[in-house]
Amino acid sequence: MSQLEISSYSASREAQVKLVDFFALLSRATKRVLLLDYDGTLAPFTADRDHASPYPSAPRLLDSISTRTHTRVAIVTGRRASDVTKLLGVKNMEVWGCHGLSRLHPDGRYELPDLGEEALRRISEVNDLLSREGLYDLLEFKPAATAVHWRGMEADANRLGRTVERVWSQLSSHKGLQLLKFNGGMEIRVAARNKGDAVRTILAETGAGSATAYLGDDLTDEDAFAALQGYGLGVLVREEYHSTLADVWIRPPEQLVSFLRDWIAACGSEG
């Protein structure tokens, strides 16, 4: 396994030990699971969300991990699942979209729970109010949520955030809804599932004894880190450190690529 040149936080003795112990476990594990967020983790943030390409070597490495190391690889993202498969360009990838609400299986099967008429009515009300505030061009419509994106418009971020909060306060009911902040925007969503629920489902399906890691960068990934505590390795992937439940911190893209290569090497394959 190559030596990760880990940033100041992960260079702590405790983090180094966790990394060494995890890769040692990975090398002898019979069940392996690699879970990753997309935006900010596998791909740099961009104002043009429709062309948020992954870091150049990431798709190849993920494909190698999935096909050559007996690892279950899944993307857990706030995006629609179908968006990620197009951007990543890797076939037969498992994707949990909309923060774990929807699920795209490697064989193409798609799952989305029945949210009920009342939840859908509330999201329709959200869309109405946000559009009346002049935010229509900034909206991303999801099966059970609407997100307002302002990446690339940082000078207007505070104003836009206050507008979304005003819309939140105007809703006829907050029951079953959640106001969610993320890097570059805010989202009003049906509070049915989060990324932590996706991690817990995957852990239950995989069974005890798996070597599991989750890589993420944003506040929405903290639910996943929390769900993984005691069951695997949480990896914060960011240029700058923030308070987190993750076990270690690495910077993209170089240290992300090194981590993926080390995964392949620990499993006995060349990256």
Secondary structure as UniProt FT lines:
FT   TURN            8..11
FT   HELIX           13..28
FT   STRAND          32..36
FT   TURN            40..42
FT   HELIX           49..51
FT   TURN            56..57
FT   HELIX           58..68
FT   STRAND          71..76
FT   HELIX           81..88
FT   TURN            91..92
FT   STRAND          94..97
FT   HELIX           98..100
FT   STRAND          102..104
FT   TURN            106..107
FT   STRAND          110..111
FT   HELIX           117..132
FT   TURN            133..134
FT   HELIX           136..138
FT   STRAND          139..142
FT   TURN            143..144
FT   STRAND          145..149
FT   TURN            151..152
FT   HELIX           154..156
FT   HELIX           157..170
FT   TURN            175..176
FT   STRAND          177..182
FT   TURN            183..184
FT   STRAND          185..190
FT   TURN            191..192
FT   HELIX           195..206
FT   TURN            208..209
FT   STRAND          211..216
FT   HELIX           219..221
FT   HELIX           222..228
FT   TURN            229..231
FT   STRAND          233..237
FT   STRAND          248..250
FT   TURN            252..253
FT   HELIX           254..266
FT   TURN            267..268
//
